[in-house]
Amino acid sequence: SPVPEDAPAGTVVALLKVRDRDSGENGQVSCELSGEAALSIVASPGGSYKVVTASALDREQAAEQRVTVVARDRGRPALRSSAELVLEVSDVNDN
């Protein structure tokens, strides 16, 4: 669902569940965002993450926000997986 450009900072735009079936350090996973979007990621209990707006969105500057979610485990060597997240920004009448 599109997010309105006047959504306040901290608005949750996606929920992610990350898991690794390994045990010990190999099973511990962390996530981060890669990209130039006005979004950030916040860890929640149980391997869940929330992607939230980090600042105001401006539909006139960018009709969508694209970031890559990168998940890494703590094994040696560390393994990683990534997925692209595309957020549509809906217009709010500014006039």
Contacts in CASP RR format, 6 or more apart in sequence:
PFRMAT RR
TARGET T0000
AUTHOR 0000-0000-0000
METHOD contacts of the structure
MODEL  1
SPVPEDAPAGTVVALLKVRDRDSGENGQVSCELSGEAALSIVASPGGSYK
VVTASALDREQAAEQRVTVVARDRGRPALRSSAELVLEVSDVNDN
1 88 0 8 1.000
2 87 0 8 1.000
2 88 0 8 1.000
2 89 0 8 1.000
2 90 0 8 1.000
3 11 0 8 1.000
3 13 0 8 1.000
3 53 0 8 1.000
3 57 0 8 1.000
3 87 0 8 1.000
3 88 0 8 1.000
3 89 0 8 1.000
3 90 0 8 1.000
4 57 0 8 1.000
4 89 0 8 1.000
4 90 0 8 1.000
4 92 0 8 1.000
5 56 0 8 1.000
5 57 0 8 1.000
5 58 0 8 1.000
5 59 0 8 1.000
5 89 0 8 1.000
5 90 0 8 1.000
5 91 0 8 1.000
5 92 0 8 1.000
6 56 0 8 1.000
6 57 0 8 1.000
6 92 0 8 1.000
7 13 0 8 1.000
7 53 0 8 1.000
7 57 0 8 1.000
8 53 0 8 1.000
8 56 0 8 1.000
9 52 0 8 1.000
9 53 0 8 1.000
9 54 0 8 1.000
9 55 0 8 1.000
9 56 0 8 1.000
10 52 0 8 1.000
10 53 0 8 1.000
10 54 0 8 1.000
11 52 0 8 1.000
11 53 0 8 1.000
12 50 0 8 1.000
12 51 0 8 1.000
12 52 0 8 1.000
13 39 0 8 1.000
13 51 0 8 1.000
13 52 0 8 1.000
13 53 0 8 1.000
13 87 0 8 1.000
14 50 0 8 1.000
14 51 0 8 1.000
14 85 0 8 1.000
14 87 0 8 1.000
15 48 0 8 1.000
15 49 0 8 1.000
15 50 0 8 1.000
15 51 0 8 1.000
16 31 0 8 1.000
16 41 0 8 1.000
16 48 0 8 1.000
16 49 0 8 1.000
16 50 0 8 1.000
16 51 0 8 1.000
16 69 0 8 1.000
17 47 0 8 1.000
17 48 0 8 1.000
17 49 0 8 1.000
18 29 0 8 1.000
18 31 0 8 1.000
18 47 0 8 1.000
18 48 0 8 1.000
18 49 0 8 1.000
18 71 0 8 1.000
19 29 0 8 1.000
19 47 0 8 1.000
20 26 0 8 1.000
20 27 0 8 1.000
20 28 0 8 1.000
20 29 0 8 1.000
20 73 0 8 1.000
21 27 0 8 1.000
22 73 0 8 1.000
22 75 0 8 1.000
25 73 0 8 1.000
25 74 0 8 1.000
25 75 0 8 1.000
25 76 0 8 1.000
26 73 0 8 1.000
26 74 0 8 1.000
26 75 0 8 1.000
27 73 0 8 1.000
27 74 0 8 1.000
27 75 0 8 1.000
28 73 0 8 1.000
28 74 0 8 1.000
29 47 0 8 1.000
29 71 0 8 1.000
29 72 0 8 1.000
29 73 0 8 1.000
29 74 0 8 1.000
30 43 0 8 1.000
30 71 0 8 1.000
30 72 0 8 1.000
30 74 0 8 1.000
31 41 0 8 1.000
31 43 0 8 1.000
31 49 0 8 1.000
31 69 0 8 1.000
31 70 0 8 1.000
31 71 0 8 1.000
31 72 0 8 1.000
32 41 0 8 1.000
32 69 0 8 1.000
32 70 0 8 1.000
32 72 0 8 1.000
33 39 0 8 1.000
33 40 0 8 1.000
33 41 0 8 1.000
33 51 0 8 1.000
33 67 0 8 1.000
33 68 0 8 1.000
33 69 0 8 1.000
33 70 0 8 1.000
34 67 0 8 1.000
34 68 0 8 1.000
34 69 0 8 1.000
34 70 0 8 1.000
34 82 0 8 1.000
35 66 0 8 1.000
35 67 0 8 1.000
35 68 0 8 1.000
37 65 0 8 1.000
37 66 0 8 1.000
37 67 0 8 1.000
37 87 0 8 1.000
38 53 0 8 1.000
38 54 0 8 1.000
38 55 0 8 1.000
38 56 0 8 1.000
38 57 0 8 1.000
38 65 0 8 1.000
39 51 0 8 1.000
39 52 0 8 1.000
39 53 0 8 1.000
39 54 0 8 1.000
39 65 0 8 1.000
39 67 0 8 1.000
39 85 0 8 1.000
39 87 0 8 1.000
40 51 0 8 1.000
40 52 0 8 1.000
40 53 0 8 1.000
40 54 0 8 1.000
41 49 0 8 1.000
41 50 0 8 1.000
41 51 0 8 1.000
41 52 0 8 1.000
41 69 0 8 1.000
42 49 0 8 1.000
42 50 0 8 1.000
42 51 0 8 1.000
42 52 0 8 1.000
43 49 0 8 1.000
44 50 0 8 1.000
51 67 0 8 1.000
51 69 0 8 1.000
51 85 0 8 1.000
57 65 0 8 1.000
57 89 0 8 1.000
58 89 0 8 1.000
59 89 0 8 1.000
59 90 0 8 1.000
59 91 0 8 1.000
59 92 0 8 1.000
62 89 0 8 1.000
63 88 0 8 1.000
63 89 0 8 1.000
64 86 0 8 1.000
64 87 0 8 1.000
64 88 0 8 1.000
64 89 0 8 1.000
65 86 0 8 1.000
65 87 0 8 1.000
65 89 0 8 1.000
66 84 0 8 1.000
66 85 0 8 1.000
66 86 0 8 1.000
66 87 0 8 1.000
67 84 0 8 1.000
67 85 0 8 1.000
67 87 0 8 1.000
68 82 0 8 1.000
68 83 0 8 1.000
68 84 0 8 1.000
68 85 0 8 1.000
69 82 0 8 1.000
69 83 0 8 1.000
69 84 0 8 1.000
69 85 0 8 1.000
70 80 0 8 1.000
70 81 0 8 1.000
70 82 0 8 1.000
71 80 0 8 1.000
71 81 0 8 1.000
71 82 0 8 1.000
72 78 0 8 1.000
72 79 0 8 1.000
72 80 0 8 1.000
73 79 0 8 1.000
73 80 0 8 1.000
END
